[in-house]
């Protein structure tokens, strides 16, 4: 199974986020999953890659050339694929993935997550989308989606099923398997 993970590159977020990312990387590798992610070496991005690599996993990074020029890429990946820009990166991350997992993150993570949800809503992406809810990070967004977006009928109530939430890294793979 190829799992696409969206994650943050910030070294300044609380350590719990990086610890949970590292744990998820370990669990994915132990389950024989291939990890595809943004290719970075810092923050939760670096932590998930390190966890998977230390457990013997296959880790593919998709990195725009300008980020490689800034030496933002992880040096120890199974494979680092350089692409021309962020749009191509997002497309390549999703292509061939069996599921998406969004870790807590900033605007880049949110953009990637919303693109995946939009593509799923449009019937262009069919696989599970799981939010790893470390420290309850996603709860305000989920409340907004429910109490504003769905309540105001920008999405229909049945669209709540476009995504799932996992409380811990150990819950991620079972949540993927149980997703509609």
HELIX and SHEET records of a PDB file:
HELIX    1   1 UNK A   15  UNK A   30  1                                  16    
HELIX    2   2 UNK A   43  UNK A   54  1                                  12    
HELIX    3   3 UNK A   65  UNK A   69  1                                   5    
HELIX    4   4 UNK A   86  UNK A   94  1                                   9    
HELIX    5   5 UNK A  107  UNK A  121  1                                  15    
HELIX    6   6 UNK A  134  UNK A  136  5                                   3    
HELIX    7   7 UNK A  139  UNK A  144  1                                   6    
HELIX    8   8 UNK A  145  UNK A  150  3                                   6    
HELIX    9   9 UNK A  157  UNK A  162  5                                   6    
HELIX   10  10 UNK A  169  UNK A  178  1                                  10    
SHEET    1   A 7 UNK A  79  UNK A  83  0                                        
SHEET    2   A 7 UNK A  59  UNK A  64  1                                        
SHEET    3   A 7 UNK A  34  UNK A  37  1                                        
SHEET    4   A 7 UNK A   2  UNK A   6  1                                        
SHEET    5   A 7 UNK A  99  UNK A 102  1                                        
SHEET    6   A 7 UNK A 128  UNK A 132  1                                        
SHEET    7   A 7 UNK A 164  UNK A 166  1                                        
END                                                                             
